[in-house]
């Protein structure tokens, strides 16, 4: 990682403008490498909220409102991470996962599943992911998800 200067004066670098007790968190946010995150989510409100939070954190977001677009965009952009809803209007998240992971690139794709209605047993039958990469929508907050995204991207 490199030090970024946002202003021409040395006293206004990211390092100097952050109070000491908040320095590590803020500096990490500004110095992290830009990552691409594909959001496959049919709820425009949730998808745009997630994209806004990711963009604020310095990441690029790509939105796919359905499964077919999600597969195409994943193959086209090879994102660093995919946030995948299970219940989608055309093909479900299980099929999206299957199609993505069948490709050479997709075998190693980092994916976090977001779902509101599926059981952990049903997801585990259809998707081979660690349990910490399966999140149930009513059980997490945006800050929790952002922390999980950072953890998965750092693996």
Residue, then its C-alpha position, 0 to 999 in steps of 0.5 A: x500500500x502507498x501513502x496518498x496525499x490529498x492536498x498539496x500541503x504536507x500538513x494535510x496528508x491523510x496521515x496528518x489529518x486523522x486524529x491519532x486514535x482514529x488513524x489506523x481505521x481511516x488510513x486503511x480505508x483510504x489506502x486500500x487497493x481498489x477492488x471490484x465487487x459484483x452485486x447480484x441482487x434484485x432489490x434496487x434499494x439494497x443493491x444501490x445501498x451496498x454499491x454506495x457503501x462500497x464506493x465510499x470505501x474506494x471499491x468499484x461496484x457492478x450491479x446485476x438485477x438478475x441471475x443471467x446478468x450476474x453470470x455474464x458480468x462475472x465472466x466479463x469483469x472477473x470481479x474480486x468479490x461477488x455478493x450473491x442473492x439466492x432468490x432472483x427473478x430469472x435463475x436462482x442464486x444456486x444456478x448463478x453459483x454453479x455457472x460461475x464456478x464452472x469456469x476456470x476463473x470462477x473456481x476461485x471466485x470469492x463469493x458471499x451469499x446474501x439470503x432472506x429465506x433459505x435455510x443453511x442446510x439448503x444452501x450447504x447442499x447447493x453451494x460449497x462455501x464456508x459458513x461465514x460467507x453465507x449471511x441471512x439478510x435480517x441478521x446483518x447490518x451494513x457495517x457488519x457486511x462491510x467488515x465481512x467483505x474486507x475479511x473475504x477480500x483479504x484472504 
